[in-house]
Amino acid sequence: MSESLTELAVYEGQTLTPTIWGPDAVNTPMIRHWIETMGDTNPIYLDDDAARATGRDGAVAPALMTQVWTMRTFTDKMADNAPSQVWTDLIATLDNAGFTSVVATDSDFEFFAELRPGDRVSLTEVIEDISEQKSTGLGIGHFVTTLKTYRNGDGEVVATQRWRTLRFKPKTEKAAAAEPSQGLRPRPALNADNAFWFEAAKEHRLVIQRCTACRTLRHPTGPMCGTCRSLGWDTVDASGRGVVYSFVVNHHPQIPGFEYPLVVATIELDEGTRLIANMTGVTPDEVEIGMPVELDWIDADPDLTLPAFRPAAREEY
């Protein structure tokens, strides 16, 4: 950490958000909305008997909904959930040093216990770490990591979440012009659960992971079937056809390796799974929800090939 910013170290370990309680208890209507939106058909979230058949006491909430139960609202219920003085002071310190821009970099969730309808969830957040000054593609800056701890009404920790943002000095136009506009795309975080998918992509094969026990298709890839909990799996080759389920158009920040404006879409494949991919051969104003698409490929560099989608030829649908 630079000498001029040694005062950042005093914020490590400080409480960013004192314990607050979510505005509503875990409830079935919200769970129903969530699973319908996410396309999660696991019966243990709505059916008590199905949940009991797995050894649970009754229906449970999806683990990834943990944060939902504590999210601030626009009502007076959470009016006291304004940014804390600690956070205000930290941002002021960074702003005064020129680190005025921010981008979220990653979120790491770890789950320890399941929630059931009727449970109340609290959240406490502390500043866990502020990095040394780093040089990034966006500019120099500091990574700020906070640790959120979620507890139920009995005080039991049900989940933790590390949330990391980069607070950086935006590059000047002169500095940006001096750098090449193109570069390597960011590398995927390869592990034992997803390496096979990227290897298939290098061969221009779009594969979908399939449970060998119940034959359920799933994406993103993972070690366990969300339907039957089997660890056995194989893959099937996707047809490469689907429709645009949703999309966004990215303009900034402009990261080397991408062409802007960048259309990023959630594609619902004919097989029923969804994945996020770039769209090619189409301008942002031409993209529509429900648009039929077909598989394309982006050979970004010798080590990275990614699936993309273009508007389907009319005769395809």
Secondary structure, DSSP 4 states (H G I P E B T S, - for coil): --GGGGGGGGGTT-EEEEEEE-SS---HHHHHHHHHHHT---GGGT-HHHHHTTT-SS----GGGGGGGG---SSGGGTT-SPPHHHHHHHHHHHHTT--EEEEEEEEEEE-S---TT---EEEEEEEEEPPPEE-SS-EEEEEEEEEEEE-TTS-EEEEEEEEEEEEPPPPHHHHHTS-S--PPPPP---TTTHHHHHHHHTT--EEEEETTT--EESS--SS-TTT----EEEEE--SEEEEEEEEEE-SS--TT--SSEEEEEEEETTS-EEEEEE-S--GGG--TT-EEEEEEEEEETTEEEEEEEEPPGGG-
